[in-house]
């Protein structure tokens, strides 16, 4: 299963955005009303939502992982609720990273499950309840801010510093999932990831609304095996250019790049093309952890190809080391206040 946002979503508004504005108005009205009128059911555990305003990758997965690690370090037992985009389960499923596959549960849950128990379920309430029954005492909801399926104690919205909210239009004329004003009202804080000025206007709007703004960057966990090699980097994620920039900023020599849609399932022909291009130019293949779990989920040719690839493991580094613990503490405080 793949998805690809139109490139014009991330550019200045043009005739395409304005031509689609009647549909964006209708979509935004429905989505905004759902957010405004939402009275979602709650579980007794604290719930931290890691969401974003737009369609496409902004860094939610590494952010959820960072909070899972921080909660564990604080002596908590975090559990993660995920929709499991790209998977096939329609009910509730506890992810087993040793036996499940990206094809069944989605690539993101496979990565998340390395750090905390993960339940894949469209019904977020059922997923959070299952984690509570399994002994978890802190819920991280990966995405789901706009769905209004579970009460959120703290909504942390992630934004890419370079792309921001794109052209600022609502789907289908732009990447916004709902009108920004409706989303900001329910937002507790923003986390700006990376560098660039694409999110400056959003940051100013959030500041005027008195929303706390935190900052972080994505950094490679290790770069030793990459340095000194000429690379062909490929990725099928929300914003492949972010992966390429991370490599270059770490000092890697990226000779060629190949971009694919988010959650892309590689065909044998595509893998042959990548392998041939790398061999012809004497380059080493490198990809993301998300792409790698999907490759391992393919057939024999895909698994053999995966074995040839280097994988860049990344992690989130907050500008202030106490950011995660502060947000976790506030989430727990709000849950206690709610239960009184």
NORDA-V532202 format. One record per helix or strand of 3 or more residues. SS is the DSSP state (hx for helix, st for strand). FROM is the first residue (numbers start at 0). TO is the last residue. If there is no record, write none. Layout:
# NORDA-V532202
ss=SS from=FROM to=TO
ss=SS from=FROM to=TO
This chain:
# NORDA-V532202
ss=hx from=6 to=9
ss=hx from=14 to=18
ss=hx from=20 to=36
ss=st from=45 to=50
ss=hx from=59 to=72
ss=st from=77 to=81
ss=hx from=101 to=104
ss=hx from=106 to=111
ss=st from=116 to=119
ss=hx from=123 to=132
ss=st from=137 to=141
ss=st from=153 to=159
ss=hx from=179 to=184
ss=st from=188 to=192
ss=hx from=199 to=207
ss=st from=211 to=219
ss=st from=229 to=234
ss=hx from=239 to=248
ss=st from=252 to=258
ss=hx from=267 to=280
ss=st from=283 to=287
ss=hx from=288 to=295
ss=hx from=299 to=307
ss=st from=309 to=311
ss=st from=313 to=317
ss=hx from=322 to=338
